[in-house]
Amino acid sequence: MREMAGLFGWIGVFGYGVALLNFFMKYINRKYINKLSKDKQAFVKVYRTIMKFIVKYHKIAGIIASISIVIHFYLMYNYRRLSISGLIAAVVMWSVFTLGIYGFGINKNMKGSWVKIHRILSFILILLIGFHIMS
């Protein structure tokens, strides 16, 4: 049971990492890739191909991460006990997930305040996951 719980925890972390790459890939593209000279176009093409893949699967990675964390939480709660650091990280992850669903399905304003909160919580979640794993 513990091995399964650990597996779902790591699947959740991996899914979250892939989803988080969406921000970094777009940021790097905007700040650096767009400014590369014509002789670097082969690299630009490869980078943008990878970026399109990450952007395309951002939502699916978030869904996988969120579902995996619920399963991880359930298994660990039944196996050991309630982990406060895990509970806090899970609540923040589900808040990020809920904001993503809200933005994708309801609001659709990609410059709204929901996007800023979605991103801020995503970066806070890095620290929370790290703290949870270390504790």
N, C-alpha and C positions, 0 to 999 in steps of 0.2 A: 504494500500500500504506500509506504513512504517513497519508494522508487517512482511509482506512478505520479505521486504528488510532486516530486522533484522534477520529473519530466514535464509535467504541465506548467510548472513554474518557469522552467527554462524556455518552453515553447512561448509562453507569454512574454518573456523578456526578449526573445528573438523577434517575435511579431511586433513588439513595441519598438525595437531597434530599427526594423525595416520601415515602420510607419514614420519614425522620427527622421530617417534619412530623407524623406520628402522635403522637409524644411532645408536641410543642409545642401542637398543637391540643387535646389532652386536658388538658394542664397549664393552658392559658389558660381552657378551659371550667370546670375545677374551681376555679381561683383567682378568676376574674373574671366569666365569663358567668353562672354559677349565682347570682351575687349581684346581678345587674341587676334593676332594678325592673320592675313590670308594664308600664309605658309603653315599655319597650325590647324588648318581646317580638317585634316584627317583626325586629329585628336578631338576637336570639337564635335565631329560627327559621332565618334565612339562615346564621348561623354554624354551627349544628348540622347543617344540610344539607351544608355544605362539609366539616365534620368527619366526618360519616358516610361521605362519599365517600373521604376520605383514609384513614380507619380500614379501610374495606372493601378498599381497594387496597394497603394497607401490605405485605402478604405478596407480592403480585404485583410491586410496585415493588422489593422486596428481591431477588426472584428475577431480575428483569430486570437490576438493578444488578450482581448477582454473576456472572451469565452474561456480561454485557457486559464486565466487567473481565477475565474469563478470556480472552475473545477479544482484548481490547485488549493484555493481557500477551503473548499468543502472537504477535500481529502485530508488536508493538514489539520483542519479543525477536528475532524473525527479521529485522526491518528494521534495527535498530540494535544494541543490546546490552542487557544486563541492567541495569535501573535499581534500585539498592538501595532508594531511597525508594519507588519503585513496588511493589517486591516486598513491602516491609514493610506498605504500605497495603493491598495485595491480601490478604496473609495475615490482617491484622486484619479486613478486610471479610469474608473467608470465615469467620473465627471468629465474627463477628456473625451471619452467615448460618447457620452450623452451629448456633449456640445458638438461633436462631429456629426452625429445623427441630426441634431437640430439644424446645423448649418447646411448639411447636404440635402436634407429632406424638407425642411420647413422654411428657413430664412433665405438661404442661397445668396446672401450679400457677403461676398468674400472680403469686404473691407469693414465689416461690422465689428462691434466690440466683442462679439462671441469668438471671433478668430483670435483676437489678442489674448483673451482668457484661455482659449484652447491651447495656444502656444506657450503661454506662461506656465500653465499647469503641466504641460508636457515636459518643460525643462525642470520644474520642481520635482517631477516624478523621477527624473534621473537620480537625484539625490536620495529620494525616498526608497527607491529600489536598491540603490547601493547600501544605504543604511540597513534595510531589511535583510539583505544577503549577509552583511557583516555581523548582524546581531544574532 
